[in-house]
Amino acid sequence: MWGRGKLLATMAIVGTVSACGPGEPPIETRSAEAIFAEAEAKVSNDRTAEEAAVLYGEVERLYPYSELAKRALIMQAYAYHLDRDYENSRATAQRYIDFYPADEDAAYAQYLLALSYYDQIDLVGRDQGLTFQALQALRTVIERYPESEYAQSSILKFDLAFDHLSAKEMEIGRYYLKRSHFPAAINRFRVVVEDFQTTTHTAEALYRLIEAYLSLGLTDEAQTAGAILGYNFQSTEWYEDGYNLLQGVGLKPDLIGTGWLQAIYRQMIKGEWL
């Protein structure tokens, strides 16, 4: 739902568009090409993107069966996105997909829909629901339009969004670890190791597991975490710190015990890590 301020601002724009300036003909008497051209001029400046979105909507309203109406719909989704009106950008892009699923711009519409989620997850502290929705929408681009020009960008953004989820788990895990809530911290780091192995946070998660397990006196688990860390990330500072941490209490990385970490270790040895 739009806020009252956004609604009133848009109503004002619609009124301006309908009335036009002194001496200008009413918008209802203008051609689709003229309205579209004005929208194009406004969408080139993000400060007038909202006005462009309204004008594109007028093309579709006044000339619903024209070729420009179809083009105006996808451009309206772009204009809303440029204006950071992500909800309306997403709704307009979805309408384009519903109306023109086989059109060449359907891939771009799906990409805009994904961006409407993705561009709101730049901060780790944001609602993780947006990240999951971005991942789902980006996956749709990748799987449904693998040959499109948006597939590669979607893959890169998918990896970054995936890394974002892992970062959130690490943030919470560190919070618990700092406050000596070791079981809760272990649960978070375990999620990273089991579900986010391809992200940049896996090495640190294994190191933090060594810390947490040693704090609980669970030396078998700590040594196994160290063994996994050494197997995959031996060249990192996290392995060096983990090795020193174990050595400081007379231990070394080693596969010991029968817990979940041993299962992870076996998967890696068999090449089933991913």
N, C-alpha and C positions, 0 to 999 in steps of 0.2 A: 504493500500500500504506500502511496505517496504521502509525504508529510504535508500539512496545510500550506506551508511556505512554498513548497515545490509545486503544489497544485495551483495556487494563486498565481505564481510566476508564469506557469505554462498557459493559464487562462488569459493572462495579459498578453502573452506572445500571440496566442490564437486571435485575440481581438485586434492586435496590431496587424497581423497578416490579413485578416478579413477586411479591415478598414483600408489598409494600404496608406500611402502618404498622400499629401495634397496633390491633386491632379492625376494620380495614378488610378488605373481602372481597378474595379473590385477583383479579387483573386479568382472569383468564379468565372470571370470573363477572359482570364489569361490562359494561354495554351499550356499543355503539360510541359513542353520544352522550355518555356519561359520560367515556369515555377521551378523546374528541376535545375535550370542554369543558376537561378538565384540561390537555391539550396547548395549547389556545388561551390559557389563563391563563399558562402558562409561556413561550410564544413571545413574549408581550408584553414580556418582560424578557430582554435579550440575555445576561444572566448565567445564565439557565436555558434557553437556546435548545437546548443539547445534549440536555437532558432532554426537551424538547418534541419533538425529532426522534425520539427513541426511542419516545415515546408515540404519535406519528403512525404510526410503523412497526408498533406493536402493533395499531392500528386495522386496518391493511391485513392483518396476519397473522391476526387473529382473525375479521375480517369481510370476507374478500377480495372478496365479490361485492356488497357494499353500496355505495350511492352515496357514503357517507362515506369508504369506502376510496379512492375516486378522488380525493376532495378532500384526504384525508390525505396522499396521495402528493405532490401539488404543494406542500402545506404543509410536508412533510418536507424537500423541496428548499430551500424558503425558510428553514426553521429551521437547516439545515446552513450555508446561506450567512450567516445572521445570526451563527452561531458561528465564522465564518471557516474552516469545514471545506470548502474549495472543491472538493476532489476528490470528496467524497461528495455535495455539492450538485449538481455537474455530472453525476455518475452517476445520481442520482435524477431530475434533470430530464430526462435522456436517456431514462430508463425510462418516464417519463410520456409523452414524445413518441412513443416506440415503441408504447406501449399505447393511447394516445388521440390519434392524430395529427389527428383532425378536431374535437377538443373545443375549446371556447372558451378554455380555459386553456392550450392548446398554445403559443400565442404567448408567454404569460408564462413557460412552461417553457423555451422557446428563449431568451428574454431572460435568465432566471436562468443558463442555461448560458453565455451570452456574458459575463455579469457575473463568473462564476467565473474567467474569464481576465482580464477587464478590470480588476477590482479588485486585481490583483497587479502591474500595470505602472505604478504611480504614480511610480517612480523610474527615471530615465534609464538607470542602470547595470544594471537588471534584465535577465534573459534575454529577448532579442528574440523568441524563439520564442513566448512568451506573447502578445506583441503581435500577431504574425501570426495566432495562433489566435483572439484576440479579434476581430480584423478579419474573419476568416472567419465567426465565429459571429454577429457584429453584422450582417454583410451578409445572412445568412440571415434574420434578423428583418426587415430592411428589404425584402427581395425576396419573402419568403414571406408576410409579414403586413403589407403596406403600409398597410392601413386600421386596424391595431390601435393602441391607445393607447401602445404601446411603440416604434412605428416612429420617431417624432420624437426620442425620447431616444436611440435606437440610432444615428440619423444624427449627432447631436451627439457621442456617444461615439466613433463611427467616425472623425470628423474629428480628435478629440483623440488617438486612438490612432495615426492616420496621421501627425499632427504629431510624436508621440513617436518614431516611426521616423526621421523627418527629423532630429529633435534628436540622435539617437544618431549618425547619419552626420556631423553637424556637430561633435559632440564629438570624434569620432575624427579628423576632418579638421583641427580646430584643434590637436590633439595632434601630428599629423605636421608641420603648418605651423610650430609653435613650435620643433620640433626640426630644422627645415630639410630635412625629407623631402618635398620639393615634389611630385614625381610622385605619391606616395602620397596626399598631401593633395588634389591635383587630382582624383584618382579619386573621393574621397569627396564633394567639392563637386559634381562632375559628376553623381553619383547624385541629389543633392538637386535640381539644376537640371532634370535629365531626368525623374526619377520622382516628385518631390514638389513640383511647381510650385505647387500650391494651398496649401502650408503657409506658416507664418509665417517660415520660415528661408531662403526663396529669395533675398531681397535680400542678406542677409549672405553666402550662398554665392557669389553673383556678385562681391561685393566681395573675398572671400577668393581667388577665382580671379584677380582682378586682381593681388593681392599675390603669389600663387604664380607666376603667369606672368611678372611683372616680375622676380621673383627669379631666374628661369631665363633671362632675356633674351628671352623670347618676346613681343615687343611687339605683334605682330598679334593674338594671342589675347587679350592683356590689353585692347587697345582694343576688341575685339569684345565681350568681357565687359562693358566699360564701356558700350557702346552698348545692350546688352540691359538692363542695369541702368537706364539712363536712359529707355528706352522704357517700362518697366513700373513703375519705382519712383523716378521723378525727384523726388518730394516727400519721400523718405526721407533720413535722415542717411547711410545707406550709399551712396547715389548721390553725395551731396556729398563724402564722404570718398574715394570711388573717383575722382571727377573730380579732386579735389585731388592724389591720388596720381599719376594720369596726368600732370596738368599739371606736377607737380614734376620729371618727367623729360622735359619737352618734348613730351608726347603729349596726345591728346584722345580721347574715345570715338568710335569709328568702326568701320564694318563692313569688316574687312580679312581676307583669307585664305579658305581653303576648308575649314576644320576643322569639328568637330562643333558648335561654337558658332554658326557661320554657318547651319547647318541649323536650329538652335533659333531663330535670329533670323528666318529665312524663315517658319517655322511660326507665329511670333507675328504677323508682318505679315499672313499669310493668315487669321488668326483661329483657328489650330489649336493654340493654346498649351495648352489643357486636354487 
